[in-house]
């Protein structure tokens, strides 16, 4: 079960928190211009839309990051 406090936290992650969760999940060096919570999938994964500058620095790109809890209760993220 996802408790109310956990739910509130998971739907209000900011760009720094999301970057840190990704870093803890093995995706280091990620930096976002903005993040927006989109919704929860059928498998209880929290989906965020992210905006970031591409590696060449020429433009802003968008993508999705998926956040959930692993078997030990820690937050993990993936693209």
C-alpha positions as CSV (number, residue, x, y, z in Angstrom):
1,X,0.0,0.0,0.0
2,X,1.2,3.5,-0.7
3,X,0.5,5.8,2.2
4,X,-0.8,9.3,1.8
5,X,2.5,11.0,2.7
6,X,4.4,8.8,0.3
7,X,1.9,9.5,-2.4
8,X,2.2,13.2,-1.8
9,X,6.0,13.0,-2.1
10,X,5.9,10.9,-5.2
11,X,3.6,13.2,-7.1
12,X,5.6,16.4,-6.2
13,X,9.2,15.4,-6.9
14,X,11.2,18.4,-8.2
15,X,14.0,18.3,-10.8
16,X,16.7,17.9,-8.1
17,X,15.0,15.1,-6.3
18,X,14.4,13.3,-9.6
19,X,18.0,13.7,-10.6
20,X,19.1,12.3,-7.3
21,X,16.9,9.2,-7.6
22,X,18.2,8.6,-11.1
23,X,21.8,8.9,-9.8
24,X,21.1,6.4,-7.1
25,X,19.6,4.1,-9.8
26,X,22.9,4.3,-11.8
27,X,22.1,7.2,-14.2
28,X,24.7,9.8,-13.1
29,X,25.1,13.3,-14.5
30,X,21.4,13.9,-15.3
31,X,20.2,17.5,-15.0
32,X,16.7,18.7,-15.9
33,X,15.3,22.1,-16.7
34,X,11.9,21.1,-15.5
35,X,9.8,18.1,-14.5
36,X,6.1,17.5,-14.5
37,X,4.2,14.7,-12.9
38,X,2.0,13.0,-15.6
39,X,0.3,10.1,-13.7
40,X,0.5,6.6,-12.4
41,X,0.7,3.6,-14.6
42,X,-1.3,0.4,-14.2
43,X,1.7,-1.1,-12.6
44,X,1.9,1.7,-9.9
45,X,4.9,3.4,-11.6
46,X,4.9,7.2,-11.3
47,X,5.6,8.9,-14.6
48,X,7.2,12.3,-15.0
49,X,7.8,14.3,-18.2
50,X,11.3,15.9,-18.1
51,X,12.9,18.7,-20.1
52,X,16.6,18.9,-20.6
53,X,19.2,20.3,-22.9
54,X,20.7,17.8,-25.3
55,X,24.4,17.0,-25.1
56,X,25.3,19.4,-27.9
57,X,23.6,22.3,-26.0
58,X,21.7,23.3,-29.1
59,X,18.2,22.7,-27.9
60,X,15.8,21.5,-25.3
61,X,14.5,17.9,-25.4
62,X,11.8,16.1,-23.6
63,X,11.5,12.6,-22.2
64,X,9.9,10.5,-19.5
65,X,11.2,9.2,-16.3
66,X,9.5,6.4,-14.4
67,X,9.8,6.1,-10.6
68,X,8.8,3.3,-8.3
69,X,9.9,1.5,-5.1
70,X,12.1,-1.5,-5.2
71,X,11.8,-4.6,-3.0
72,X,13.7,-2.8,-0.1
73,X,11.4,0.2,-0.3
74,X,13.9,2.6,-1.9
75,X,12.9,4.8,-4.8
76,X,14.4,3.8,-8.1
77,X,14.0,5.5,-11.5
78,X,14.4,4.6,-15.1
79,X,13.8,6.1,-18.6
